[in-house]
Amino acid sequence: MIELEPLVNKRIPLKFNGAELRFDLSHALFSSFDVDAGTRLLLKTIARDPVLAAARRVLDAGCGTGILGLAVAKAFPEAEVTLRDRDSLAAAFSDRNRLINKLRDSPAWVDPETGERRPAYRAPQVGLGLLADGREGGPYDYVISNLPAKAGGPVLEAFFLRAGSAGATPGLLAPGGRLAVVIVHPLADAASLWIEKAGLAVVATARGSMHKVFVCERATSAGGAASCGATDSGRADAPPPGARSGVGAGADTRLDLDGIDMRAYVRREGRFRLGAAGYPARGFWGLPEFDTPSFGTALAADLAERVLAGSLVRAALIVNPGIGHLALWTAKRLGTSVITGASRDLLSLAATGANLAAVGGATYRAVDSLRLDELPGPSQDLLLDAPDIVPGYDWIEQCWKRAEQLVKSGGTYLAICPPTEIARLEKRRASGWRLLGERRKRGASVMAWRRG
């Protein structure tokens, strides 16, 4: 696991309902300098909600650095709070902030002198997850979320429908439970329609300069099951047998993609062309390249076609694969038998896996890119890297470190970056690597090196 300390931008204080907290923020995550206005508005709105005060199970959906969920856990210690985010770095910072705020498991306790009893408290649980992915573990008494506009309308609608669902499939909310969300003004009218469609009753609203808060309640009586009307064609395919969560999994960093419902995320289906390869694929809401590969991806395939001619590539690692264009190209053009996708983004890993499974021919493994240092090495014939470039963080050192650890002798490392950054990467080239070539076009550039 990479060290989080170099990624910390600042530590900020927060007061919520009498509780005092501190949070580490990062340039690599949303709202890196302070608690954002939407989160503050939501916290102010729910602070005195008696349903929240009485809640025993609470979900923070899309938790970011954990501000909402951990504030609730600190103010209401009897609640069991779960925090989920699709970004593994956000989940890692949430867990870091959990420890900073001393939110740990606490056993039951009886004062031997007074007989006063204190119940056992469970520490907030932090994990990876998507909005409306069917693996939230409901029902909850209270669900909170600072909804990301970039998630896409169909995904946000599916999230509200999950909250309001009833019948055979458990929804997010228990009967009488509440959903409290904050959303940007341009999506507020749409949110009102999604709430109505989900059968939720609005019990409170609040309006800020850029955001609106909705507090909704699910009826206590059973109703008809809500449905997003999607087909099974968008469901993510299962990972290889034995795949499991990377959290606490020791040397096995593979992530469990089994059962992730991606139906609401499918944006389009069609055929794509990258280099000399043509293939079917699905584009997904919340991910780029849903309709066409980017210039960087196209340049990478073009350069790889040249530098890998005649090479045997049995195992390939692709960092930040997006929807899987380069993974599909690798499977089609190189006949690679084992393709590993690595990313902080669970959605990217699941989308790549679903698209690869539809084509077939390669075993796919999904891993958390924060834990690439735990992979055995050198094990890869090819490393295709679109690194996360974070201001104030030495990402270049991390790039060469993983190339040194994971790429075999005679293997190839190919990086995709903006021109200025690729020049910096080349300037700090590790010893024993030979430059094979480069391509540049419209603000994108790629370089390839071979290990001696």
N, C-alpha and C positions, 0 to 999 in steps of 0.2 A: 504494500500500500504506500502510495506516495505521501510525503510529509505535507500536512495541511498548513503548517505555520507560514511557509513562504508565500502562500496564497491569501493570507489574511491582510486585508486593507486597513481596517480599523475596528475598534471595539466601541459599541455604543450602549448607553443605558436605556431602559424602558420601564415605565411603571404601568401596571394594569391591575385594577380592582384591589389595590392595597399591596400587591406583590411588586417587588423590585427585581429586575432582571438585567442581564448584560448579554450582548450578542456580538460575535465576531462576524464581520461582513467581508466580502471578497469581490475584487474586480471581475472575477470569472463568473459571478452570479448576479441575478437581478437585484437592483437597489444596493449598490456597493458603498454608499456613503451615509445612509440613514434609513430609518424605517420609512417606507414609501407612504404617500398620502392615502392611498386606498386601504392599506393595512390599518393605518391609524383610525380611519373612519369606521372600518368594520369593528375594530376593538372597542371603540367608543360606543358603538351602537349596541353591542351584545354584552357590555360589561355588567349591566344590572338585569339581564334576562333571567327570570327565575327558572326557566326550563334548562338553561345552561348550568345554573348553580346546582340543580338537582340531577344533572345528567351523570350516568355511570359509564357510558361508552361514548367517546368523542373521536371524530376523524377530522384531521387536517389534510385536505386533498390538494396536492400541489404545494407542498409545504415550504419550498425554497429553503431559506436558512433556519426555518423552524419558529419564526416569531409568533405566529398565531397559535399553533398547537402547544408550544412550550409556555406561552403566557397563560393559556387556559390551564395547563397542568400545574403551574406554580400557584395560580390563584385558587384552583379547586383540586387539591391533592387527592381527593377520594375518587376522582374520575380516572378511568383507564383511557389514555390518549394514544391514538395511533397517528403517525405522520407518514405520508407517502409522497414521493416525487419521482418523475421519470428520469431526472438527472442524478447520477450517483454522487456527484460532487455536492449537490444540494443536500442529499441525504447524509453525506459525511459531515457537512457543516452543521446540519440539524443535530446530529449525534454529538458533535463537539460542543455545541451550545447547550445541549442537555446536561453534559458534564460540568460545563462552566457554571450552570445554574443549580448544580447539586441535586438534580432530579434523578435519583437512583431508587432501586428497590429498597423498601423499608419494611422490616418485619413487624408483626404485632408486638405491642409492648404494654406492660402493666407496671405502674409505679408501686414498688413494694410497700411504701409508706402510706400513700393516700388511696391506693387501689384504682387510681385513674387509669383508664384503658385507652390505648391508641391503636386503631386498626392498621393492618398491613396495607402499604401502598405499593403499587406497581409502577416502575419507571415507564415513562413514555416509550413506545415502540416505534422505531424508525425503519422504513424499508422503501424499496423501489416499487413504483406502480404508475399506471396511466389512469387518466380520468375515464370512468365508465368501462374499465377493462374486465369487470366481472370477478376480480380477485380481491375486492376491497375488504372482505371479511365482515360485512354487515350482518344484522342491522345495527345502527348506531342511534343513540338518543339525540345526538347533535352532530351536524357536519358543518365545517367551516371551510371557506376557500376564497382566496384572491384569484379569481378566474383569469387565466391568461387569454388575451384576445387572439393571440397567434395560434391558439389550439384549433381554431376553425369552427364555424357555426354548427355543422353536423355533430361534432364532438361535444360541444357545449350543450346542445339540445339533448344528446344521449345521456349526458351527466344528469340533467334535470329529470329526465324520464326514469333513470335509475333511482333517483331519490324518491320519486313518487310512486314507483311500481309496487304492486301488491299481488297477492295470489300465490301461485306455486313457486315462483322465483323470488327469493328474498331480495328486497331492495336495500338501498343504503340506509333508509330511515325506518326505525321502529314506528308503529302506530303512535301518533301524538308527538313524534320526534320533529326536530326543526333543522332546516337548512338555512345557513346564513352566508351569503356571498356578497362580494363587492366586484363590480364590473365597470369598465369604462363607459362613459356616456354614449358613444356611438352604438354600443350594443345593448343599451338599457331597454329600448323598446322591444328588441328581439327577445331579451331575457323575460320580459313580461309575458310574451306569447308562449315561450317554452315552459314557464311556470304554470300557466293556465292549462297547457296541453298535458302537463305531468299530473294535473289534479291536485296541485299544492295550493294552500291558501296563504296569501300574503298577510302577515300579522304586523309588520313594521317595515318602514323604509327610511333611508337617510340619504341626503344628497350633498355632495361636496363639489368643488370647482371642476373636477375632472372625472368623478366616480359617483356611482349610485350603489347603495346597499339594499338588498332585499333579505328580509327574514321571513321564511315560509314555514308552514307547518303541514305535516301529513295528517290526514284525518285519522281519528282513532278507530273508525269502523272500516272493515275490509271493503275494498273496491275492486274494480276490474284491473287487470294487469295492463300496464302501459307497455307499448312496444315501439322500438325505433324503426321497425319495418325493414330492417336490412336483411340481406341474404347471407348464407353461410360462406359465400365466396371470399369474404374479407377476413375470415378467421385465421389467426396466425397458426401455422403448422407447428407440431410438437418438436422439441429439440431431440437430439440423439438420446437413447436410453441412458439413464444414469445422470443426466444433467440436473443440477440443483443450484440453489441460490449461492452466490459468492460470499454472502455475509457469513462470517465465521466458518468458512468452509476449508480453511487451511490452504493447501497447495492447489486445490481444485477451484479455479476461479470461474468456471462456467456458470452462466446464469440460467435460471429456470424460466423458460418461455412458455411452458405448457399451460394451456387454458386461457391465454390472453385473448380476449375478445376484441378484434380489431375492425369489426364490421363498420362502426361509425367513422373510422379513420380513412377508409378507402375513398380516394378522391377521383381516380380515373383508372381505367384499364386499357392497355393497348400494346402495340409493338414499338420497340425502340431499336436504334442502331448506334453502336459505339465502335469506332474503328471498323474492323472487318466482321464484327459480330452483330447479328440481329437476334432479338429475344423478346418474349412477352414479359410484361411486368406491370405491377400496380403502383400508382403514385398515391401518397398518403398525405392527409391534412397534417400540418405541423412540421413537414419535412420539405427541404428544397428538392429541385430536380424532378418534380412530380410529372412534368410534361416533356422535359428534354434534359439530357446531360449538360452540365455546365462546361464552360471553356476549360477549366482546370481538369475536369474528369476526361474530357475529350483529348486534351494534350497528354495526360498521363497514359491513356490507352495508345496513343500514337507513338510516344517515346518507348513504351514497353514493347510494342510490336517490333521495334528495331533492335533494342538492346537485349531482348530475351530470345531472339531468333535462335533456334537450335537448343535452347536451354530446357532442362527437365525441371519442372516446377511441381513437385508433389504436394508441398505444403505452402500456403500463402496466408499472411496476416494482413488484414485491411483495417486501418485505424480510421474511425469516423466514416463508415461506408454509406451514409445517407440511406436511400431506399435500396441500395445494392447494385448500382450500375457497374462498378468496377469488380464486384464479386461475381456478377453474372458474366462479365467479359472474361474474367479469369477462368471460370468454369468452362465457357464455350471455346475460347481460343487456346488456352494452355492445357486444358484437360486436367486441371488440378484436382486431386482427390480429397484433400482436407482444406477447407477454407475457414479461417477464424476471423470473425468480426469483433472489433474492440471499440468501445465507445463509452462515454458517460451517459449517453442517451438510450434508455431502454426502448423507446419507440423506433429509433434507427436500427437497433439490433433485431427487434422483432420483425420489422418491415423487410430487412435484408433476408432474414430466415424464411419468411413467407414467400418472397420472390424466388429465392434459390430452390425451395422445395417444389415450386411449381415447374421449374425447369428440370430438376433432378440431376443426378450424376456426380454430386459432390457431397461429402459429409460437412455439415455446418456446425460450428461451435461459436457461441456468443460469450464474450468475457467483458468484464468491467475494465475500461482502459486505465483506471486509477490503480489497478492491481496487476499490470503487465509485468512488473518486476517479480511476480510470483510464478510466472510461467517458466517451465523448464527450457533451457537453452544450451547452445544454439540449436534451434529446431525448425527454422523457417528458411525456405529457398527464396522467398520473395516477401518483402515488407513494403506495402503501399500505404503511405502515411499522409493524411491531411490533418496536421497537428492543430490542437487548440492553441491559439496565440493569445496570451493573457498579458495585458500591460503590467510592467513591473515584476514579471515572473520570468525566470530563466527557462523558458520552454525549449530552447535550443539544446541545452544540456540534457534535458529529458529525452529529446529525439535521438541524439547520438548514443545516449546510455542504453535505450531500448534496442537500437540497431546493433550495438556491440553485444548485447546480451542474447538477442534472439535470432539474428541472421547467421546462417552457416557460412563457413569458408567457401568462397565462390558464389555466394548468394548475392541478391540485388536489393538495394534500398532505394526506393523512389519516393520523393516528397513533393507535395503540392502546396504551394504558398504564393502569396503576393510577391512580385519581383523583388522588392526591398528585403523582405524576410528571407527569400530563398538565397539571396546574396549573403546575408548574415549566416545562414546555415552552412553554405559552402566555405565561407571564411573560417569557420570553426570546425571544419571537417576533421573527424577523428583519424588518427594514423592508421595505415593499413587499408584505406579505402581509395579506390581509383574512380575519378569522374568519367562516366560513360557518355553523357550528353545532356542537353537541356532543350526545352521548348518554352516559348513565350507567346502570349496572345491576349490582347485586351485586358490587361491587369491581372492575368493569371500566368503562372510559370511553374514548371516542373523540372526537377533534376534527378538523375539516376547515378548511383555509385555501385561499384562492385567490391566486395570484400576479398582481399588477397589471402 
